Amino acid sequence: MHTLAFYNLKGGVGKTAAAVNLAWCAAQDGLTTCLWDLDPQGAASWYLRDTTGLEVKAKKLLKGKNALENQVRATELPGLDLIPADTTYRHLDLLFEQSDKPREILAKLVSPLADRYHLLVLDCPPSFSRLSENVFALSDAVAVPLIPTPLSIRAFSQVSEFLQQKQLDRGQLFPFFSMVDKRRMLHRQWLEAPPAELPNLLSAYVPYASAVEQMGQHQSPVNQFAAHSPAAAAYQALWEELRVYLRLV
């Protein structure tokens, strides 16, 4: 099983929309896929029409009193399952600190899923924490959506420095431009000549588009209700790039 995380230190950059849409793309390619919504806000779960939360508190999962695979739920989309968000995820960092091996907790929890899925997609909350450290240690690739602004470069640099401090692989970071508005000069300039501070920058980018905003209205991936939109094409292009890196071809 391969693991693809979507992460950014900043919120409001299109992270969750990308996670849901690329998970859908993977499932459409015939890959059994599970999306784990690790963000207590639960936006990915909302997009996939599940707002009930876990059947148990996160503490019981971490202590092994209930297996993670028991919390997996089928979505209405063929080939795509969900582990939903839960408000008790806000206590994960405290629970991780109580472990003898706090960096290995997620890997241990998801290991039973390896026989069921080709791909695990993680939608992560925007913070530096024990949880994010676990995500970086577990993931084969971490996709980082960035709005083309100097503050995004700064946030990406902070993420890269965090991985270096924790002695984790910075080569697993794959930034991509999100919410791109070609009416803005800086956005156009960065598409043509991306900043050197963004190694592994994916060539595909997600435009600022009403179809992405309508995901909340439809509670569905863009391809389900706007299959011929530029946004749908963008998510498919992102998936094609990332699946090559993940060797899911």
Accessible surface in RSA format (square Angstrom, percent):
REM  Atomic radii and reference values for relative SASA: ProtOr
REM  Chains: A
REM  Algorithm: Lee & Richards
REM  Probe-radius: 1.40
REM  Slices: 20
REM RES _ NUM      All-atoms   Total-Side   Main-Chain    Non-polar    All polar
REM                ABS   REL    ABS   REL    ABS   REL    ABS   REL    ABS   REL
RES MET A   1    71.09  36.8   8.45   5.6  62.64 149.1  10.15   8.6  60.95  80.7
RES HIS A   2    59.95  32.8  59.95  41.7   0.00   0.0  33.99  35.0  25.96  30.2
RES THR A   3     4.03   2.9   4.03   4.1   0.00   0.0   0.02   0.0   4.01   6.1
RES LEU A   4     0.31   0.2   0.31   0.2   0.00   0.0   0.31   0.2   0.00   0.0
RES ALA A   5     0.00   0.0   0.00   0.0   0.00   0.0   0.00   0.0   0.00   0.0
RES PHE A   6     0.00   0.0   0.00   0.0   0.00   0.0   0.00   0.0   0.00   0.0
RES TYR A   7     0.06   0.0   0.06   0.0   0.00   0.0   0.06   0.0   0.00   0.0
RES ASN A   8     2.43   1.7   2.43   2.3   0.00   0.0   0.09   0.2   2.34   2.3
RES LEU A   9    43.72  24.3  32.35  23.1  11.37  28.6  32.35  22.7  11.37  30.6
RES LYS A  10    75.19  36.7  70.93  43.5   4.25  10.1  36.29  32.7  38.90  41.4
RES GLY A  11    47.82  59.0   0.00   N/A  47.82  59.0  23.32  64.0  24.49  54.9
RES GLY A  12    69.74  86.0   0.00   N/A  69.74  86.0  43.27 118.7  26.47  59.3
RES VAL A  13     2.58   1.7   1.85   1.7   0.73   1.8   1.85   1.6   0.73   2.0
RES GLY A  14    23.43  28.9   0.00   N/A  23.43  28.9  17.25  47.3   6.17  13.8
RES LYS A  15    14.45   7.0  11.84   7.3   2.61   6.2  10.36   9.3   4.09   4.4
RES THR A  16    19.37  13.8  17.10  17.3   2.27   5.4   9.65  13.0   9.71  14.7
RES ALA A  17     5.79   5.3   4.30   6.6   1.49   3.4   4.30   6.1   1.49   3.9
RES ALA A  18     0.67   0.6   0.67   1.0   0.00   0.0   0.67   0.9   0.00   0.0
RES ALA A  19     0.00   0.0   0.00   0.0   0.00   0.0   0.00   0.0   0.00   0.0
RES VAL A  20     0.00   0.0   0.00   0.0   0.00   0.0   0.00   0.0   0.00   0.0
RES ASN A  21     0.83   0.6   0.63   0.6   0.20   0.5   0.26   0.6   0.57   0.6
RES LEU A  22     0.96   0.5   0.57   0.4   0.38   1.0   0.78   0.5   0.18   0.5
RES ALA A  23     0.00   0.0   0.00   0.0   0.00   0.0   0.00   0.0   0.00   0.0
RES TRP A  24    27.96  11.2  27.96  13.5   0.00   0.0  27.30  14.6   0.67   1.1
RES CYS A  25     0.57   0.4   0.00   0.0   0.57   1.3   0.00   0.0   0.57   0.6
RES ALA A  26     0.00   0.0   0.00   0.0   0.00   0.0   0.00   0.0   0.00   0.0
RES ALA A  27    10.71   9.8   0.81   1.3   9.90  22.5   0.81   1.1   9.90  26.2
RES GLN A  28    96.62  54.0  65.26  47.7  31.36  74.7  14.48  30.8  82.15  62.3
RES ASP A  29    57.92  40.6  26.96  26.8  30.96  73.2   9.27  21.8  48.65  48.5
RES GLY A  30    58.55  72.2   0.00   N/A  58.55  72.2  36.79 100.9  21.76  48.7
RES LEU A  31    21.96  12.2  21.03  15.0   0.93   2.3  21.54  15.1   0.42   1.1
RES THR A  32    55.69  39.6  54.99  55.7   0.70   1.7  53.47  71.8   2.22   3.4
RES THR A  33     0.01   0.0   0.00   0.0   0.01   0.0   0.00   0.0   0.01   0.0
RES CYS A  34     0.00   0.0   0.00   0.0   0.00   0.0   0.00   0.0   0.00   0.0
RES LEU A  35     0.00   0.0   0.00   0.0   0.00   0.0   0.00   0.0   0.00   0.0
RES TRP A  36     4.85   1.9   4.85   2.3   0.00   0.0   4.85   2.6   0.00   0.0
RES ASP A  37     0.00   0.0   0.00   0.0   0.00   0.0   0.00   0.0   0.00   0.0
RES LEU A  38     0.25   0.1   0.17   0.1   0.08   0.2   0.17   0.1   0.08   0.2
RES ASP A  39    10.90   7.6  10.90  10.8   0.00   0.0   1.03   2.4   9.87   9.8
RES PRO A  40    43.93  32.0  31.31  28.5  12.63  45.9  31.56  26.1  12.37  76.9
RES GLN A  41   149.87  83.8 112.13  81.9  37.74  89.9  47.58 101.3 102.29  77.6
RES GLY A  42    11.62  14.3   0.00   N/A  11.62  14.3   7.22  19.8   4.40   9.9
RES ALA A  43    40.91  37.6  36.16  55.8   4.75  10.8  40.63  57.2   0.28   0.7
RES ALA A  44     0.00   0.0   0.00   0.0   0.00   0.0   0.00   0.0   0.00   0.0
RES SER A  45     4.15   3.5   4.15   5.5   0.00   0.0   4.15   8.8   0.00   0.0
RES TRP A  46   115.59  46.4 115.59  55.9   0.00   0.0 107.45  57.3   8.14  13.2
RES TYR A  47    37.20  17.4  37.04  21.1   0.17   0.4   4.14   3.1  33.06  40.8
RES LEU A  48    11.26   6.3   1.77   1.3   9.48  23.8   4.60   3.2   6.66  17.9
RES ARG A  49   129.54  54.4  98.49  50.2  31.05  73.9  29.71  40.6  99.82  60.5
RES ASP A  50    21.84  15.3  18.05  18.0   3.79   9.0  10.13  23.8  11.71  11.7
RES THR A  51    96.50  68.6  61.02  61.9  35.48  84.5  37.08  49.8  59.42  89.8
RES THR A  52   111.71  79.5  77.55  78.6  34.16  81.4  82.23 110.4  29.49  44.6
RES GLY A  53    11.12  13.7   0.00   N/A  11.12  13.7   8.91  24.5   2.21   5.0
RES LEU A  54    18.12  10.1   0.00   0.0  18.12  45.6   0.00   0.0  18.12  48.8
RES GLU A  55   132.83  76.3  96.57  73.1  36.27  86.4  36.34  70.3  96.49  78.8
RES VAL A  56    30.06  19.8  18.91  17.1  11.15  26.9  28.96  25.2   1.10   3.0
RES LYS A  57   138.35  67.5 136.31  83.6   2.04   4.9  79.78  71.8  58.57  62.4
RES ALA A  58     0.55   0.5   0.55   0.9   0.00   0.0   0.55   0.8   0.00   0.0
RES LYS A  59   105.26  51.4 104.20  63.9   1.07   2.5  46.70  42.0  58.57  62.4
RES LYS A  60   101.36  49.4 101.36  62.2   0.00   0.0  47.12  42.4  54.24  57.8
RES LEU A  61     2.23   1.2   1.69   1.2   0.54   1.4   1.69   1.2   0.54   1.4
RES LEU A  62    39.59  22.0  12.33   8.8  27.26  68.5  12.36   8.7  27.23  73.3
RES LYS A  63   110.02  53.7  76.86  47.2  33.16  79.0  41.65  37.5  68.37  72.8
RES GLY A  64    62.50  77.1   0.00   N/A  62.50  77.1  30.60  84.0  31.90  71.4
RES LYS A  65   146.69  71.6 110.29  67.7  36.39  86.6  67.88  61.1  78.81  83.9
RES ASN A  66    38.44  26.5  32.45  31.4   5.99  14.4   5.77  13.9  32.67  31.6
RES ALA A  67    42.16  38.8  28.51  44.0  13.65  31.0  38.27  53.9   3.89  10.3
RES LEU A  68     2.50   1.4   0.06   0.0   2.44   6.1   0.06   0.0   2.44   6.6
RES GLU A  69    51.88  29.8  44.19  33.4   7.69  18.3  18.13  35.1  33.75  27.6
RES ASN A  70    90.60  62.5  68.34  66.0  22.26  53.6  19.61  47.2  70.99  68.6
RES GLN A  71     2.20   1.2   1.04   0.8   1.15   2.7   1.15   2.5   1.04   0.8
RES VAL A  72    23.51  15.5   2.55   2.3  20.96  50.5   2.55   2.2  20.96  56.8
RES ARG A  73    50.22  21.1  45.24  23.1   4.99  11.9  39.36  53.8  10.87   6.6
RES ALA A  74    89.23  82.0  57.04  88.0  32.19  73.2  57.11  80.4  32.12  85.1
RES THR A  75    24.84  17.7   2.22   2.2  22.62  53.9   8.97  12.1  15.87  24.0
RES GLU A  76   128.68  73.9  96.14  72.7  32.54  77.5  56.74 109.7  71.94  58.7
RES LEU A  77    18.48  10.3  16.50  11.8   1.98   5.0  16.65  11.7   1.83   4.9
RES PRO A  78   106.91  77.9  91.38  83.3  15.53  56.5 104.05  85.9   2.86  17.8
RES GLY A  79    42.69  52.6   0.00   N/A  42.69  52.6  27.29  74.9  15.40  34.5
RES LEU A  80     1.01   0.6   0.00   0.0   1.01   2.5   0.00   0.0   1.01   2.7
RES ASP A  81    30.37  21.3  30.37  30.2   0.00   0.0   1.06   2.5  29.31  29.2
RES LEU A  82     1.29   0.7   1.29   0.9   0.00   0.0   1.29   0.9   0.00   0.0
RES ILE A  83     0.00   0.0   0.00   0.0   0.00   0.0   0.00   0.0   0.00   0.0
RES PRO A  84     0.42   0.3   0.42   0.4   0.00   0.0   0.42   0.3   0.00   0.0
RES ALA A  85     9.10   8.4   3.97   6.1   5.13  11.7   4.20   5.9   4.91  13.0
RES ASP A  86    20.85  14.6  15.97  15.9   4.89  11.6   4.89  11.5  15.97  15.9
RES THR A  87    88.83  63.2  86.55  87.7   2.28   5.4  65.57  88.1  23.25  35.2
RES THR A  88    22.29  15.9  22.11  22.4   0.18   0.4  22.11  29.7   0.18   0.3
RES TYR A  89     7.34   3.4   1.62   0.9   5.72  14.9   1.62   1.2   5.72   7.1
RES ARG A  90   153.73  64.5 120.06  61.2  33.67  80.2  59.37  81.1  94.37  57.2
RES HIS A  91    82.33  45.0  80.02  55.6   2.31   5.9  55.61  57.3  26.72  31.1
RES LEU A  92     6.75   3.8   6.66   4.8   0.09   0.2   6.66   4.7   0.09   0.2
RES ASP A  93    53.98  37.8  52.48  52.2   1.50   3.5  26.96  63.4  27.02  26.9
RES LEU A  94   115.34  64.2 109.55  78.4   5.80  14.6 113.15  79.5   2.20   5.9
RES LEU A  95    21.37  11.9  14.94  10.7   6.42  16.1  14.97  10.5   6.40  17.2
RES PHE A  96     0.12   0.1   0.12   0.1   0.00   0.0   0.12   0.1   0.00   0.0
RES GLU A  97    99.18  56.9  76.59  57.9  22.59  53.8  34.80  67.3  64.38  52.6
RES GLN A  98   114.31  63.9  76.44  55.9  37.87  90.2  44.77  95.3  69.53  52.7
RES SER A  99    40.80  34.5  22.76  30.4  18.04  41.6  18.54  39.5  22.25  31.2
RES ASP A 100   146.53 102.6 111.84 111.3  34.68  82.0  36.33  85.5 110.20 109.9
RES LYS A 101   132.22  64.5 125.93  77.3   6.29  15.0  75.89  68.3  56.33  60.0
RES PRO A 102    24.47  17.8  24.47  22.3   0.00   0.0  24.47  20.2   0.00   0.0
RES ARG A 103    79.21  33.3  75.45  38.5   3.76   9.0  31.13  42.5  48.08  29.1
RES GLU A 104    93.91  53.9  91.82  69.5   2.09   5.0  34.95  67.6  58.95  48.1
RES ILE A 105    19.96  11.4  17.11  12.7   2.85   6.9  19.82  14.3   0.15   0.4
RES LEU A 106     2.25   1.3   2.25   1.6   0.00   0.0   2.25   1.6   0.00   0.0
RES ALA A 107    43.58  40.1  37.92  58.5   5.66  12.9  38.47  54.2   5.12  13.6
RES LYS A 108   165.16  80.6 153.30  94.1  11.86  28.2 102.32  92.1  62.84  66.9
RES LEU A 109    22.91  12.8  18.03  12.9   4.88  12.3  20.89  14.7   2.02   5.4
RES VAL A 110     3.56   2.3   3.56   3.2   0.00   0.0   3.56   3.1   0.00   0.0
RES SER A 111    66.19  55.9  50.65  67.6  15.54  35.8  41.87  89.2  24.32  34.1
RES PRO A 112    61.55  44.9  41.03  37.4  20.52  74.6  52.51  43.4   9.03  56.1
RES LEU A 113     0.00   0.0   0.00   0.0   0.00   0.0   0.00   0.0   0.00   0.0
RES ALA A 114    46.54  42.8  33.13  51.1  13.41  30.5  33.13  46.7  13.41  35.5
RES ASP A 115   143.19 100.3 105.17 104.7  38.02  89.9  33.98  80.0 109.21 108.9
RES ARG A 116   111.47  46.8  91.71  46.8  19.76  47.0  47.39  64.8  64.08  38.8
RES TYR A 117    14.73   6.9   7.13   4.1   7.60  19.8   9.09   6.8   5.64   7.0
RES HIS A 118    84.41  46.1  80.17  55.7   4.24  10.8  53.83  55.5  30.57  35.6
RES LEU A 119     0.33   0.2   0.33   0.2   0.00   0.0   0.33   0.2   0.00   0.0
RES LEU A 120     0.00   0.0   0.00   0.0   0.00   0.0   0.00   0.0   0.00   0.0
RES VAL A 121     0.22   0.1   0.22   0.2   0.00   0.0   0.22   0.2   0.00   0.0
RES LEU A 122     0.00   0.0   0.00   0.0   0.00   0.0   0.00   0.0   0.00   0.0
RES ASP A 123     0.34   0.2   0.34   0.3   0.00   0.0   0.00   0.0   0.34   0.3
RES CYS A 124     1.38   1.0   1.38   1.5   0.00   0.0   1.38   3.5   0.00   0.0
RES PRO A 125    19.33  14.1  18.19  16.6   1.14   4.1  18.19  15.0   1.14   7.1
RES PRO A 126    43.68  31.8  27.74  25.3  15.95  58.0  27.74  22.9  15.95  99.1
RES SER A 127    43.87  37.1  40.65  54.2   3.23   7.4  35.89  76.4   7.98  11.2
RES PHE A 128    77.11  38.6  50.03  31.0  27.08  70.5  50.40  30.6  26.71  76.5
RES SER A 129    20.35  17.2   5.81   7.8  14.54  33.5  18.07  38.5   2.28   3.2
RES ARG A 130    66.42  27.9  62.78  32.0   3.64   8.7   9.47  12.9  56.95  34.5
RES LEU A 131     9.31   5.2   9.31   6.7   0.00   0.0   9.31   6.5   0.00   0.0
RES SER A 132     3.69   3.1   2.59   3.5   1.10   2.5   3.54   7.5   0.15   0.2
RES GLU A 133     6.64   3.8   6.64   5.0   0.00   0.0   0.00   0.0   6.64   5.4
RES ASN A 134     0.78   0.5   0.08   0.1   0.70   1.7   0.00   0.0   0.78   0.8
RES VAL A 135     0.00   0.0   0.00   0.0   0.00   0.0   0.00   0.0   0.00   0.0
RES PHE A 136     3.19   1.6   0.03   0.0   3.16   8.2   0.03   0.0   3.16   9.0
RES ALA A 137    46.13  42.4  13.25  20.4  32.88  74.8  16.18  22.8  29.95  79.3
RES LEU A 138    35.54  19.8  18.13  13.0  17.41  43.8  22.11  15.5  13.42  36.1
RES SER A 139     9.92   8.4   0.00   0.0   9.92  22.8   0.03   0.1   9.89  13.9
RES ASP A 140    59.93  42.0  50.32  50.1   9.61  22.7  13.58  32.0  46.35  46.2
RES ALA A 141     0.00   0.0   0.00   0.0   0.00   0.0   0.00   0.0   0.00   0.0
RES VAL A 142     0.00   0.0   0.00   0.0   0.00   0.0   0.00   0.0   0.00   0.0
RES ALA A 143     0.00   0.0   0.00   0.0   0.00   0.0   0.00   0.0   0.00   0.0
RES VAL A 144     0.80   0.5   0.80   0.7   0.00   0.0   0.80   0.7   0.00   0.0
RES PRO A 145     0.00   0.0   0.00   0.0   0.00   0.0   0.00   0.0   0.00   0.0
RES LEU A 146     1.40   0.8   1.40   1.0   0.00   0.0   1.40   1.0   0.00   0.0
RES ILE A 147    38.38  21.8  38.31  28.5   0.08   0.2  38.31  27.6   0.08   0.2
RES PRO A 148     0.00   0.0   0.00   0.0   0.00   0.0   0.00   0.0   0.00   0.0
RES THR A 149    44.52  31.7  44.52  45.1   0.00   0.0  39.51  53.1   5.01   7.6
RES PRO A 150    89.56  65.3  82.81  75.5   6.74  24.5  84.95  70.1   4.60  28.6
RES LEU A 151   113.48  63.2 111.15  79.5   2.33   5.9 111.56  78.3   1.92   5.2
RES SER A 152     2.50   2.1   2.40   3.2   0.10   0.2   1.21   2.6   1.29   1.8
RES ILE A 153    22.67  12.9  22.62  16.8   0.05   0.1  22.62  16.3   0.05   0.1
RES ARG A 154   145.97  61.3 140.63  71.7   5.35  12.7  46.05  62.9  99.92  60.6
RES ALA A 155     4.38   4.0   3.70   5.7   0.67   1.5   4.21   5.9   0.17   0.5
RES PHE A 156     6.17   3.1   5.51   3.4   0.65   1.7   6.11   3.7   0.06   0.2
RES SER A 157    36.75  31.1  33.38  44.5   3.37   7.8  23.45  49.9  13.30  18.6
RES GLN A 158    54.62  30.5  51.68  37.8   2.95   7.0  16.46  35.0  38.16  28.9
RES VAL A 159     0.96   0.6   0.96   0.9   0.00   0.0   0.96   0.8   0.00   0.0
RES SER A 160    20.34  17.2  20.34  27.1   0.00   0.0   8.66  18.4  11.69  16.4
RES GLU A 161    90.85  52.2  90.61  68.5   0.25   0.6  28.03  54.2  62.82  51.3
RES PHE A 162    21.98  11.0  20.31  12.6   1.67   4.4  21.61  13.1   0.37   1.1
RES LEU A 163     0.00   0.0   0.00   0.0   0.00   0.0   0.00   0.0   0.00   0.0
RES GLN A 164   102.40  57.3  90.40  66.1  12.00  28.6  27.62  58.8  74.78  56.7
RES GLN A 165   134.78  75.4 102.76  75.1  32.02  76.2  43.59  92.8  91.19  69.2
RES LYS A 166    70.50  34.4  66.07  40.5   4.43  10.5  19.64  17.7  50.86  54.2
RES GLN A 167   165.73  92.7 133.11  97.3  32.63  77.7  44.22  94.1 121.52  92.2
RES LEU A 168    28.03  15.6  15.19  10.9  12.83  32.3  18.98  13.3   9.05  24.3
RES ASP A 169    94.02  65.9  80.23  79.9  13.79  32.6  38.85  91.4  55.16  55.0
RES ARG A 170   109.34  45.9  98.56  50.2  10.78  25.7  19.80  27.1  89.54  54.3
RES GLY A 171    38.01  46.9   0.00   N/A  38.01  46.9  29.02  79.6   8.99  20.1
RES GLN A 172     8.59   4.8   8.59   6.3   0.00   0.0   3.03   6.5   5.55   4.2
RES LEU A 173     3.56   2.0   2.85   2.0   0.71   1.8   2.85   2.0   0.71   1.9
RES PHE A 174    18.17   9.1  18.17  11.3   0.00   0.0  18.17  11.0   0.00   0.0
RES PRO A 175     0.00   0.0   0.00   0.0   0.00   0.0   0.00   0.0   0.00   0.0
RES PHE A 176     0.91   0.5   0.91   0.6   0.00   0.0   0.91   0.6   0.00   0.0
RES PHE A 177     6.12   3.1   5.77   3.6   0.35   0.9   5.77   3.5   0.35   1.0
RES SER A 178     2.25   1.9   2.25   3.0   0.00   0.0   0.00   0.0   2.25   3.2
RES MET A 179    61.30  31.7  57.89  38.3   3.41   8.1  55.11  46.9   6.19   8.2
RES VAL A 180     4.23   2.8   0.20   0.2   4.03   9.7   0.20   0.2   4.03  10.9
RES ASP A 181    18.17  12.7  15.63  15.6   2.54   6.0   5.99  14.1  12.17  12.1
RES LYS A 182   118.33  57.7 108.71  66.7   9.62  22.9  60.89  54.8  57.43  61.2
RES ARG A 183   194.58  81.7 165.53  84.4  29.06  69.2  85.76 117.2 108.82  66.0
RES ARG A 184   144.82  60.8 140.16  71.4   4.65  11.1  33.38  45.6 111.44  67.5
RES MET A 185   123.14  63.8 116.32  77.0   6.82  16.2  87.20  74.1  35.94  47.6
RES LEU A 186    60.49  33.7  56.97  40.8   3.51   8.8  57.41  40.3   3.07   8.3
RES HIS A 187     8.82   4.8   8.82   6.1   0.00   0.0   6.03   6.2   2.79   3.3
RES ARG A 188    93.22  39.1  91.58  46.7   1.64   3.9  35.98  49.2  57.24  34.7
RES GLN A 189    88.34  49.4  85.42  62.4   2.92   7.0  31.91  67.9  56.44  42.8
RES TRP A 190    35.06  14.1  35.06  17.0   0.00   0.0  19.89  10.6  15.16  24.6
RES LEU A 191    46.67  26.0  22.74  16.3  23.93  60.1  23.85  16.8  22.82  61.4
RES GLU A 192   148.42  85.2 112.59  85.2  35.82  85.3  48.99  94.8  99.43  81.2
RES ALA A 193    70.40  64.7  57.48  88.7  12.91  29.4  61.71  86.9   8.69  23.0
RES PRO A 194    63.50  46.3  45.17  41.2  18.32  66.6  45.17  37.3  18.32 113.9
RES PRO A 195    24.06  17.5   9.66   8.8  14.40  52.4  20.40  16.8   3.66  22.8
RES ALA A 196   103.88  95.5  66.83 103.1  37.05  84.3  78.11 110.0  25.78  68.3
RES GLU A 197    98.53  56.6  84.08  63.6  14.45  34.4  43.68  84.5  54.86  44.8
RES LEU A 198     9.31   5.2   0.09   0.1   9.21  23.2   0.31   0.2   9.00  24.2
RES PRO A 199    83.22  60.6  72.05  65.7  11.17  40.6  83.01  68.5   0.21   1.3
RES ASN A 200    67.30  46.4  43.10  41.6  24.20  58.3  13.58  32.7  53.72  51.9
RES LEU A 201    44.29  24.7  18.12  13.0  26.16  65.8  18.12  12.7  26.16  70.4
RES LEU A 202    14.30   8.0  10.08   7.2   4.22  10.6  10.69   7.5   3.60   9.7
RES SER A 203    97.37  82.3  67.72  90.4  29.65  68.3  57.15 121.7  40.22  56.3
RES ALA A 204    13.76  12.6   3.77   5.8   9.99  22.7  13.57  19.1   0.18   0.5
RES TYR A 205    58.89  27.5  53.74  30.6   5.15  13.4  37.70  28.3  21.20  26.1
RES VAL A 206     4.98   3.3   4.98   4.5   0.00   0.0   4.98   4.3   0.00   0.0
RES PRO A 207    28.09  20.5  26.58  24.2   1.51   5.5  26.58  21.9   1.51   9.4
RES TYR A 208   115.74  54.0  94.35  53.7  21.39  55.7  62.46  46.9  53.28  65.7
RES ALA A 209    21.84  20.1  13.07  20.2   8.77  20.0  19.02  26.8   2.83   7.5
RES SER A 210    71.05  60.0  62.44  83.3   8.62  19.9  34.29  73.0  36.76  51.5
RES ALA A 211    10.29   9.5   9.16  14.1   1.13   2.6   9.71  13.7   0.58   1.5
RES VAL A 212    26.66  17.5  25.08  22.7   1.58   3.8  25.08  21.8   1.58   4.3
RES GLU A 213   111.99  64.3  84.03  63.6  27.96  66.6  47.49  91.9  64.50  52.7
RES GLN A 214    67.97  38.0  66.29  48.4   1.67   4.0  14.73  31.4  53.24  40.4
RES MET A 215     0.00   0.0   0.00   0.0   0.00   0.0   0.00   0.0   0.00   0.0
RES GLY A 216    24.50  30.2   0.00   N/A  24.50  30.2  18.33  50.3   6.17  13.8
RES GLN A 217   145.81  81.5 108.25  79.1  37.56  89.4  44.98  95.8 100.83  76.5
RES HIS A 218    68.33  37.3  59.96  41.7   8.37  21.4  40.26  41.5  28.07  32.7
RES GLN A 219    42.03  23.5  38.83  28.4   3.20   7.6   1.43   3.1  40.60  30.8
RES SER A 220    12.56  10.6  11.66  15.6   0.91   2.1  10.15  21.6   2.42   3.4
RES PRO A 221     0.86   0.6   0.86   0.8   0.00   0.0   0.86   0.7   0.00   0.0
RES VAL A 222     0.00   0.0   0.00   0.0   0.00   0.0   0.00   0.0   0.00   0.0
RES ASN A 223    25.13  17.3  16.55  16.0   8.57  20.6   0.19   0.5  24.94  24.1
RES GLN A 224    92.34  51.6  57.40  41.9  34.94  83.2   7.38  15.7  84.96  64.4
RES PHE A 225    54.86  27.4  16.94  10.5  37.92  98.7  26.30  15.9  28.57  81.8
RES ALA A 226    24.41  22.4  14.88  23.0   9.53  21.7  24.41  34.4   0.00   0.0
RES ALA A 227    55.66  51.2  36.36  56.1  19.30  43.9  36.36  51.2  19.30  51.1
RES HIS A 228   187.51 102.5 152.59 106.1  34.92  89.3 111.67 115.1  75.84  88.3
RES SER A 229    20.88  17.6  12.54  16.7   8.34  19.2  17.55  37.4   3.33   4.7
RES PRO A 230   100.06  72.9  89.07  81.2  11.00  40.0  96.61  79.8   3.46  21.5
RES ALA A 231     0.06   0.1   0.06   0.1   0.00   0.0   0.06   0.1   0.00   0.0
RES ALA A 232     1.66   1.5   0.64   1.0   1.01   2.3   0.99   1.4   0.67   1.8
RES ALA A 233    64.86  59.6  51.97  80.2  12.89  29.3  59.89  84.3   4.97  13.2
RES ALA A 234    11.15  10.3   4.36   6.7   6.79  15.5  10.87  15.3   0.28   0.7
RES TYR A 235     2.13   1.0   2.13   1.2   0.00   0.0   0.20   0.2   1.92   2.4
RES GLN A 236    60.04  33.6  60.04  43.9   0.00   0.0  38.31  81.5  21.73  16.5
RES ALA A 237    42.32  38.9  34.61  53.4   7.71  17.5  40.42  56.9   1.89   5.0
RES LEU A 238     0.43   0.2   0.43   0.3   0.00   0.0   0.43   0.3   0.00   0.0
RES TRP A 239     0.04   0.0   0.04   0.0   0.00   0.0   0.04   0.0   0.00   0.0
RES GLU A 240    75.65  43.4  74.23  56.2   1.42   3.4  38.33  74.1  37.32  30.5
RES GLU A 241    53.21  30.6  40.90  30.9  12.31  29.3  30.83  59.6  22.38  18.3
RES LEU A 242     0.72   0.4   0.60   0.4   0.12   0.3   0.72   0.5   0.00   0.0
RES ARG A 243    38.08  16.0  38.08  19.4   0.00   0.0   4.66   6.4  33.42  20.3
RES VAL A 244    95.96  63.1  89.00  80.6   6.96  16.8  89.02  77.4   6.93  18.8
RES TYR A 245    96.41  45.0  78.30  44.5  18.11  47.1  62.15  46.7  34.26  42.2
RES LEU A 246     4.52   2.5   0.22   0.2   4.30  10.8   3.47   2.4   1.05   2.8
RES ARG A 247   203.62  85.5 184.36  94.0  19.27  45.9  58.21  79.6 145.41  88.1
RES LEU A 248    17.92  10.0  12.08   8.6   5.84  14.7  17.84  12.5   0.08   0.2
RES VAL A 249   133.12  87.6  70.51  63.8  62.61 150.9  95.79  83.2  37.32 101.2
END  Absolute sums over single chains surface
CHAIN  1 A    11340.5       8856.7       2483.8       5961.0       5379.5
END  Absolute sums over all chains
TOTAL         11340.5       8856.7       2483.8       5961.0       5379.5
